[in-house]
Amino acid sequence: MMYFKSILILLAFASVTSSSCAQSKVFANDQNIAVGGYDVVAYFNDYESVRGNSEHAVELDGATYYFSSVENATIFRKSPTTYQPQYGGYCAFAMAMKGAKAPSDPETFKIRDGKLYLYFNDYYEGKPFNTIVPWNGNEAEMIVKANTNWKSQSH
């Protein structure tokens, strides 16, 4: 029951937020910083969220990625698609459930089969709501749905 209530909440949330994000291929802030300024290579190498900085920035697809070191920026430049989050960094659960580009929290992530997934994790309607929880309940199906929804969108 909690799973379905979470879905309904997210669908309402995604309907409100997706319209403002709909045109952007990569989820970025007002300064076009992707993934909240977190180092996408560090997710893979350290399996933790590590803030990057503007000294080690790489621009790609209209967004700027920050890295915590020159080494990580160099690794990213050599193979950016290896490290970019799935669905442009938007919430994987929202993409699966509604094909919506909802914001994600760069500290709520998962790496599966060599791919980085990000999730919404914040308060919604006054209650904590972490979309990784219902995602984990049926991850294989969620990935199939999210991939299909992402491919059907024009980026």
Buried (B, 14 or more C-beta within 10 A) or exposed (E): EEEEEBBEBBBEBBEEBBEEBEEBBBBBEEEEBBBBBBBBBBBBBEEEBBBBEEEBBBEBBEBBBBBBBEEBBEBBEEEBEBBBBBBBBBBBBBBBBBBBBBBBBBEBBBEEEEBBBBBBBEEBEEEEBBBBBBBEEEBEEBBEBBBEBBEEBEE
